[in-house]
Amino acid sequence: MVSRQIANLSQDDLSYLEKLLGREFASINERKQQFKTKNGWCPEEANTKKLLRLMNAVSSQKRLTNIPKW
């Protein structure tokens, strides 16, 4: 299952994935800001919402793996 594959990722893997998603998110926001400055309006982009959901999922998985198992 996919959830098992995500659960098998180490903290380093999750941190790297979070860093990559953060870079992409910043890049998209920078392009949106440049477009808005140049054109006076900004198109709605679904990619930013997807990236936010992915970043939240990775962050939640990192917190979940830090919880000690009993």
N, C-alpha and C positions, 0 to 999 in steps of 0.2 A: 504494500500500500504506500501511497505517497506520504501519508503522515508519518509512517515509520522511517522513510528515507529522510525526512526533515528532522525527525527526532534523533536520527543517528549522526547529524552534523555536530561537530565539536564547537566549542566556544570560539575558537579561532576562525573556523569556517563561517559561523554566524556573524562574527565581527567584520570579516572581510566582505561578506555579502551586504551587510548593513552599510559599510563604507562605500561600496560600489553604487548601491541604490541612492545614497545621499549625494554622491557626485552627479549622478544622472538627474536627480531631482533639482539640484542647484543649476545644472546646465540648462534644463528645460525652462526653469523660472527666469534665468538670465535672458534666454532667447525671447521669452514672452515679454519681458520688460523692454527689451530693445525694440520689438515689434510695436508695442504699445506707444513707446516714445516716438517712434518714427511715423506711425500711422494714426495715432490718436484713438485707437480701439484695440481690443485684444480678443482673439477668438477663444472660445471655450475649448480646452484640451482635456480629453479623457485620460491622457497618459499621466497627468499629475495626480489624478485621483487614484489610478492604479498603483503608481509608485508609493503614494501614501499608505495604501492598504498593504502593500508588500513590506514597507518599512515597519509598519505596526505589527505585522505578522512575525517578522524576524525578531523584532524587539521582544514580543511576547514569548517567543520560543526561547530566547536567551534567558529571560526571567524564569521560565519554566524549568530549564535545565539547571539553574542555580539553586532551585528548591531542593533541600536534602530529602532523599527518599528514606522512608522508615521501614 
